[in-house]
């Protein structure tokens, strides 16, 4: 009798260089992980979030976008969705707005956003170094029309 041991995937670590498929496979194997992103093929695992520098501004941001969405037909908003942009980029921004019809993004059969939402918003405290540079280039290259970064430090 042989005993099969399940293959254990290595955990996601900041700095890992992965394909989008491998990133998704390893992320799915870590249900306790709250936020990880793939930017230019490099994994970024989020630090714990602080109250004043992220949590409270995030609430204000979601309230603003939710109010706008509720008053604007054809616009959808989401809080921290995963976005499949291209083979090397799968960010999880703090919030997005997208057009439900005629926009640049679509909702996939497995319920992810694929393509560029019309607006992407980030709260940047500890993440400002890559939010303002690497992510900006990725979003620009993939057709995001508006990108707002709220620097809280």
Secondary structure, 3 states (H helix, E strand, C coil): CCCCCCCCCCCCCCCCECCHHHHHHHHHCCCCCCCEEEECCEEEECCCCCHHHHHHHHHHHHHHHHHHHHHCCCEEEEECCCEECECCEECCCCEEEEECCCCCEEECCCCCEEECCCEEEEEECCCHHHHCCHHHHHHHHCCCCEEEEEECC
